Amino acid sequence: MSATTESLDRRENVAAVGGVNYALLRRQRFIEKTAGYILLVCAAVSVLTTVGIAIILLTEAIQFFRTESVFRFLTGTRWTALFEFDQSFGVLALVSATMMITFIAMLVAMPAGLMSAIYLSEYASERSRTILKPTLELLAGIPTIIYGYFALSFITPNLIQRIFPGASVFNVLSAGLAVGIMIIPLVASLSEDAIRAVPRAMREGAYAMGATKFEVSTRVIVPAALSGIVASFILAASRAVGETMIVALAAGSKAQIASDPLQPAQTMTGYIVQVVSGDVVRGTNVYYSLYAVGLLLFLMTLGLNIFSHWFVRRFREVYE
């Protein structure tokens, strides 16, 4: 009798435990499905926002191109959109300044960012890394308008005009240097992630063959992480192309082909800031030119990002 009672008690306990497990399983599945739907909505919002921006830029830019030639817009070198008479919409004047500032910025950010990444990954002690990396990334948290004032009040008068006395107060070189300083953390952080992803075995193999730390870093690690490093350069260039407040303050607002970095010029984003901060009548060519310039800027940055993703997929080294 006692054996039968013990067997029944055991079965009830197993059933109870099984019931609790099934309830927990159903709850976990519900939580997982709910989390999946929430993440799907977040991803969809991001994608739809990008699509919405593209649609708005395109539809408004079409209004501009109904009265202005696309060919003249893309190939013209004279931009006088804000003139009351004799308006001209040759966007190359804005594109040239944007590209020159980006070029100067990359000349600053690429070597400084890459060398910072190599030092943090290969040379710095763990204590130094925990101090230096947050300090370096702090540059990315500084508002860009501060960089603009820094370029206008320090870089131009104390550096550029002392070296080049004929330099203008507003000039392309000062804006490019400030943008370059701003994007150093982006290059350094992404490059360091790519460098640290290289397997430890490659370092140890190079050291076993008698290579020095510098040789390992420059001849083994950097080539192995080249795809990620180049991707960081491209993303930084995309960030420099879209920079607004630094170039609006430091580069000036004179729309002309940027041939002398010591003279003022106006970038695409600088023109947008200038027009938006003024009184532009909706429905005019000047108003719709904002969307035409914005669409071109959107396509330029989109192209850089697509090229970056393609480059990483094409040349990425897979280690097992």
C-alpha positions, 0 to 999 in steps of 0.5 A, spaced: 500 500 500 505 504 501 509 503 495 502 504 491 502 511 494 509 513 493 508 511 486 502 516 485 505 521 489 511 521 484 507 521 478 503 527 481 510 531 482 512 529 475 506 532 472 506 538 476 513 539 474 512 538 467 506 543 467 511 548 470 516 547 465 510 547 459 508 554 462 515 556 462 516 554 455 510 558 453 512 564 456 519 564 454 516 563 447 511 569 447 517 573 450 521 571 444 516 572 439 514 579 442 522 581 442 522 579 435 516 583 433 519 589 437 526 589 433 522 588 427 518 594 428 525 598 430 528 595 424 522 597 419 522 604 422 529 605 420 528 603 413 522 607 412 525 613 415 531 612 410 526 611 404 521 617 406 527 622 406 529 619 399 522 620 397 521 627 399 528 629 397 526 626 390 519 629 389 521 636 391 527 636 387 523 634 381 520 641 382 526 644 381 528 640 375 522 642 371 525 649 370 532 648 371 536 643 367 539 637 370 545 637 366 547 645 367 546 643 374 551 638 375 556 641 370 555 648 371 561 652 375 557 658 377 552 658 383 548 665 384 542 662 387 541 667 392 542 673 387 535 677 385 537 677 378 542 673 373 541 666 378 545 660 376 545 653 379 551 650 377 552 645 383 560 644 381 562 650 385 559 647 392 561 640 390 568 642 389 569 646 396 565 639 399 571 635 396 577 639 398 575 640 405 573 632 405 580 631 402 584 635 407 580 632 413 582 625 410 589 627 410 589 629 417 584 623 420 587 617 416 594 617 419 592 620 425 587 615 426 590 609 424 597 610 428 592 611 434 589 605 432 595 601 432 598 604 438 592 602 442 591 595 439 599 593 439 603 598 444 599 600 449 598 597 456 591 595 458 591 601 463 593 606 458 588 603 453 583 604 458 585 611 459 587 613 452 581 610 448 575 614 452 579 620 452 580 619 444 573 618 443 571 624 447 572 628 441 566 625 437 562 627 443 564 635 442 558 638 438 560 640 431 559 648 432 565 648 437 569 645 432 567 651 428 568 656 433 575 653 434 577 653 427 575 660 426 578 663 433 584 659 433 586 655 427 585 660 422 589 666 426 594 662 430 596 657 425 594 658 418 594 666 418 601 666 421 604 661 416 600 664 410 599 671 412 595 672 406 590 667 408 582 669 409 579 669 415 574 664 412 578 659 408 577 652 406 584 649 409 581 651 416 575 648 415 578 641 413 583 641 419 577 642 424 573 636 420 579 632 420 580 633 427 573 631 428 573 624 425 579 622 428 576 618 433 571 615 428 577 612 424 581 610 430 575 606 433 573 602 427 580 601 425 582 598 432 576 594 432 579 591 425 586 590 428 584 587 434 579 582 430 586 579 427 587 572 430 593 572 436 596 566 432 598 571 426 602 575 431 605 569 435 607 566 428 611 573 426 614 574 433 616 566 432 620 568 426 624 574 429 619 580 427 619 586 431 613 589 434 613 594 428 614 589 423 608 585 426 604 591 426 605 594 419 607 588 415 602 583 418 597 586 422 595 592 418 595 588 411 590 583 415 585 588 417 586 592 411 579 591 409 576 594 415 581 599 415 579 602 408 572 601 410 573 606 416 576 611 411 570 611 407 565 612 412 569 617 415 570 621 408 562 620 408 562 623 415 566 629 412 562 630 406 556 631 410 559 635 416 555 642 416 556 647 422 564 647 422 564 648 414 558 653 415 562 657 420 569 656 418 569 656 410 565 662 409 559 662 404 562 665 397 560 660 392 566 659 388 570 653 385 575 651 390 582 652 387 585 655 393 584 652 400 586 659 403 580 662 400 573 662 402 568 657 399 561 654 400 560 647 401 553 643 399 551 643 407 553 650 408 549 653 402 543 649 406 544 652 412 545 659 409 538 658 405 534 655 411 537 660 416 534 666 411 527 668 409 526 663 403 519 663 399 516 656 399 515 654 391 521 658 388 527 656 385 531 657 391 527 653 395 527 647 391 534 648 390 535 646 397 532 639 395 536 638 389 543 639 393 540 635 399 538 629 394 545 630 391 549 630 397 544 624 399 546 620 393 554 622 394 554 619 402 549 613 400 554 611 394 560 612 399 556 607 404 555 602 399 562 602 396 564 601 404 560 595 405 562 592 398 569 593 399 568 589 406 565 583 403 570 583 397 576 583 401 575 581 408 579 576 411 575 570 414 579 567 420 577 560 423 
